[in-house]
Amino acid sequence: MAADAPTILATSGGMIPGKRVRFEVGPLTDYAIELSGAAGKPKVCYLASALGDSAESIRNFYDAARLRGLDASHLALFPMPNIEDMRAHLLDQDVIWVGGGSVAGLLAMWQLHGVDELMREAWQARVVLTGVSAGSICWHVGGSTDSFGPDLRPVTNGLALIPFSNGVHYDSEEQRRPIFHELIGAGTLPAGYATDDGVGVLYRGTEFVEALTERKDKAAYWVALNSSGTVDEQRLTTRLL
C-alpha cells in the first residue's frame, strides 16, 4: 500500500534509547509507518548517507528494525551503491528513513548518484519520507548545519520538496534558535518550521498538517519574517503520540 497523499514527517527524533539494543523505533517512526498504510511487515529503507554510511549506524538500524518486525533494508553509497536498481528499490518501500549527520554531505552524495531525483519520485509515488536532523532538513529548502564546523552555517540547497526552511534540535543546541531567526530575518532562508528534540512536523503534499511529539512538553514552532521586518516565532499546538 501507499500513503493517501505525498507525505513527509520531518523530525528531531524517531528513534529512542533501547533497553537491549542502542536504539528502538520511537513513536514518530511508528506514526510514519502507520501513515504509509503498510499491511503485514512494513518495508522500511534506511539511508545513513549523512554519516558516510557508518557501519555502526546501519547495524543499529537493523537491530531496531528487527525488534519492531520491519522488512528492513538500507541504501549505501560508499564506496559504491550497494543496490543495483536504486529506483526500483526505493519505489518499493513503504517508508524511507534518513539518519542525521552532515546534511551538506548527504545532499552532495545524493546529487552525485541521482538519489535526489529518486527521492522526489518516491515522494510523488506516496512512499512516506521521514528521518531525523539532516534527514529532516534535506526535504526542505534548507536550514542550519554543523556540516562545516562547530559554528552553524546555512545550507540552502535542500531538495525543496517542502517550500519552507527547517530548524532541528531547537531546544537542545544553543546556536539553533538564534541562527534560524537570523537566517530567516536576512532572507537567506524562507519562513519555516522548527522542532524540539523528539518532535516532528507532518506535511501532506507541500502543506503543513500538524506537529507531533514523542516527548511531553516539547513543541514545534513556525518562524517567519513579519511586515515590520522582524522575526516572529509561534509555538504550535503539538500532539503527544
Helices and strands as residue ranges (DSSP letters): E 7-11, E 15-17, E 23-25, H 27-36, E 43-47, G 49-51, H 55-68, E 71-74, H 86-91, E 95-98, H 103-113, H 115-124, E 128-132, H 134-137, E 142-145, E 153-155, E 165-167, H 176-185, E 192-195, E 199-204, E 207-213, E 220-225, E 231-235, E 238-240
